[in-house]
Amino acid sequence: IVEAVALTVAELGSIPLIAFAGAPFTIASYLVEGGPSKDHLRARTLMHSDPATWSALLDWVADVSAAFVRAQVVAGASAAQLFDSWAGLLERSEYEAWAQPRHQAILRAVAGVPRILFVKEGPYLDLMTQTGADVISLGTRHDLAQARRDYPRLVFQGNVDEKILRSGTPQEVTAATNRCVQAGGGQRHIVNLNHGVDRTTPVANFEAYVRAVKDQKAE
């Protein structure tokens, strides 16, 4: 990993490379389920029936993820992003018990570079802002402009709905992107999607998305 990142950083030159790692709840869920799951039934069963084993598994994943992302930063990555794609499905008390403490531990391990926390449509913005992350990824459920007002020390990443890119027209993509950029106010905001780009997304829609951001920046 260190060698691969160092080679990539050298090849990119002035373009920054973002290190990434999966967060414990999501990775542990994949381990227990055997892959992605819609209901996480096996993981939830373990969580409630044997919390000691579940906690030990989360701690092990946290250690591995921290070492993984730290190695990337040491090798030259300019920022670090922690992905907890499924932690947003947790109840608030579960999030406080199983997700937030591990987010804090992993992000502490990579102090010194900007740290980004992504929780897919994460509902607990106040808890996400207490993890030590410098950048919080927002889903569509949160108001970007309000988040910037409520947390002036943080940067926010988001939050164009990936469904619009996948199923909308280029005109609809442009309108949604313009709204996002305007809500971001041109400061403390990284334009992004609320989740990854679906493989069926038309190229023309992604081109409209990028073009809209550049046009807004030019203005």
C-alpha positions in Angstrom: 0.0 0.0 0.0 2.8 2.4 0.9 4.6 1.8 -2.3 1.5 2.1 -4.4 0.4 5.3 -2.8 4.0 6.8 -3.1 4.1 5.9 -6.8 0.6 7.4 -7.4 1.5 10.6 -5.5 4.7 11.0 -7.6 2.7 10.5 -10.8 0.0 13.0 -9.9 2.4 15.8 -9.1 0.3 18.8 -7.9 -3.0 16.9 -7.9 -3.8 15.8 -4.3 -4.5 12.2 -3.5 -7.2 11.4 -0.9 -6.5 8.4 1.3 -9.5 6.3 2.3 -10.6 3.6 4.6 -13.8 1.8 5.6 -15.2 2.6 9.0 -15.8 -0.2 11.6 -19.6 -0.5 11.5 -19.7 -0.9 7.7 -16.7 -3.2 7.4 -17.9 -5.3 10.3 -21.3 -5.6 8.8 -19.8 -6.8 5.5 -17.7 -9.4 7.4 -20.7 -10.8 9.3 -23.1 -10.6 6.3 -20.6 -11.9 3.7 -21.0 -8.7 1.7 -23.4 -5.7 1.2 -26.9 -6.2 2.7 -30.1 -4.2 2.7 -31.2 -5.1 6.2 -28.0 -6.1 7.9 -30.0 -8.7 9.8 -27.0 -10.9 10.7 -24.9 -8.0 11.9 -27.8 -6.6 13.9 -28.4 -10.0 15.5 -24.8 -10.3 16.6 -24.9 -6.7 17.8 -27.8 -7.4 20.1 -27.2 -11.0 21.1 -23.5 -10.8 21.7 -22.4 -7.2 22.2 -19.0 -8.1 23.6 -18.1 -10.0 20.5 -19.5 -7.3 18.3 -17.6 -4.6 20.2 -14.3 -6.6 19.9 -14.9 -7.0 16.1 -15.5 -3.2 15.8 -12.3 -2.4 17.7 -10.3 -4.8 15.6 -11.6 -3.2 12.4 -10.9 0.3 13.8 -7.3 -0.7 14.5 -6.9 -2.1 11.0 -8.6 0.9 9.3 -6.5 3.3 11.3 -3.3 1.6 10.3 -4.4 1.4 6.6 -5.3 5.1 6.2 -2.3 6.2 8.3 0.0 4.3 5.9 -1.5 6.1 3.0 -0.9 9.5 4.6 2.7 8.6 5.5 3.2 7.7 1.9 2.1 11.1 0.7 -1.7 11.3 0.6 -2.9 14.9 1.1 -6.2 14.1 3.0 -8.0 11.2 4.5 -11.6 10.1 4.1 -13.4 7.6 6.4 -16.4 5.9 4.9 -19.2 4.5 7.1 -21.8 3.9 4.4 -24.3 2.1 6.5 -23.9 3.7 10.0 -26.8 6.1 9.1 -29.2 3.2 9.5 -28.4 3.0 13.2 -30.6 4.4 15.9 -29.0 7.4 17.6 -28.1 5.4 20.8 -26.5 2.7 18.6 -24.6 5.3 16.6 -23.2 6.8 19.8 -22.2 3.3 21.1 -21.0 1.6 18.0 -20.0 4.2 15.4 -18.9 7.6 16.8 -16.2 6.4 19.2 -14.5 4.4 16.4 -14.7 7.4 14.0 -13.0 9.5 16.7 -10.2 6.9 17.2 -9.5 6.5 13.5 -9.5 10.2 12.8 -7.2 10.9 15.7 -4.7 8.4 14.1 -4.4 10.6 11.0 -4.1 14.0 12.6 -2.0 16.4 10.5 -4.0 16.2 7.2 -7.6 17.3 6.5 -9.9 14.5 7.6 -13.3 13.8 5.9 -16.1 11.8 7.4 -18.7 10.2 5.1 -21.8 8.5 6.5 -24.4 7.8 3.8 -27.3 10.1 4.5 -26.1 10.3 8.1 -28.9 11.7 10.2 -26.9 12.7 13.3 -25.0 15.7 12.1 -24.3 17.0 15.6 -22.6 13.7 16.4 -20.7 13.6 13.2 -19.3 17.1 13.9 -17.9 15.8 17.2 -15.6 13.1 15.7 -12.6 15.3 15.0 -13.3 15.4 11.2 -12.4 18.6 9.5 -14.9 17.9 6.6 -18.4 16.4 7.0 -20.1 14.8 4.0 -23.8 15.7 3.9 -26.6 13.8 2.3 -29.7 15.3 0.8 -31.5 15.2 4.2 -29.5 18.1 5.5 -29.6 21.8 4.5 -26.1 22.7 3.4 -26.5 26.4 3.9 -27.9 25.9 7.4 -25.1 23.4 8.3 -22.5 26.0 7.2 -24.2 28.6 9.5 -24.5 26.2 12.5 -20.9 24.9 12.2 -18.7 27.8 10.9 -15.4 26.0 11.8 -16.1 23.0 9.6 -16.0 22.4 5.9 -18.9 20.5 4.3 -18.9 18.1 1.3 -22.0 17.5 -0.7 -24.7 17.2 -1.6 -26.1 16.7 -5.1 -28.4 13.7 -5.2 -26.8 10.9 -7.2 -30.3 9.8 -8.3 -30.6 12.9 -10.4 -27.3 12.2 -12.2 -28.5 8.6 -12.8 -32.1 9.3 -13.9 -32.4 13.0 -14.6 -31.8 15.1 -17.7 -28.6 17.2 -18.2 -30.8 20.2 -17.5 -32.0 18.8 -14.2 -28.5 17.9 -13.2 -27.3 21.4 -14.0 -30.1 22.9 -11.9 -29.4 20.7 -8.9 -25.7 21.3 -9.1 -26.3 25.1 -9.3 -28.5 24.9 -6.2 -25.8 23.0 -4.3 -23.0 25.4 -5.2 -25.1 28.4 -4.3 -26.0 26.8 -0.9 -22.3 26.2 -0.4 -21.7 29.9 -0.7 -18.3 29.5 -2.4 -16.5 28.9 1.0 -16.0 25.9 3.2 -17.7 23.7 0.7 -16.6 20.8 -1.5 -19.0 20.0 -4.3 -19.8 16.3 -4.3 -22.6 13.8 -4.5 -24.6 12.3 -1.6 -23.3 8.9 -2.6 -21.2 7.2 -5.3 -21.8 7.5 -9.0 -24.0 4.7 -10.2 -22.6 2.6 -13.1 -25.7 3.4 -15.2 -25.2 7.2 -14.9 -25.2 8.7 -18.5 -21.9 10.3 -19.3 -23.7 13.4 -20.6 -25.2 13.9 -17.1 -21.8 13.7 -15.4 -20.4 16.1 -17.9 -23.3 18.5 -17.1 -22.5 18.1 -13.4 -18.8 19.0 -13.8 -19.5 21.8 -16.3 -22.1 23.4 -13.9 -19.5 23.5 -11.1 -16.9 25.0 -13.3 -19.3 27.6 -14.7 -20.3 28.6 -11.2 -16.7 28.9 -10.2 -16.0 31.1 -13.2 -18.7 33.5 -12.2 
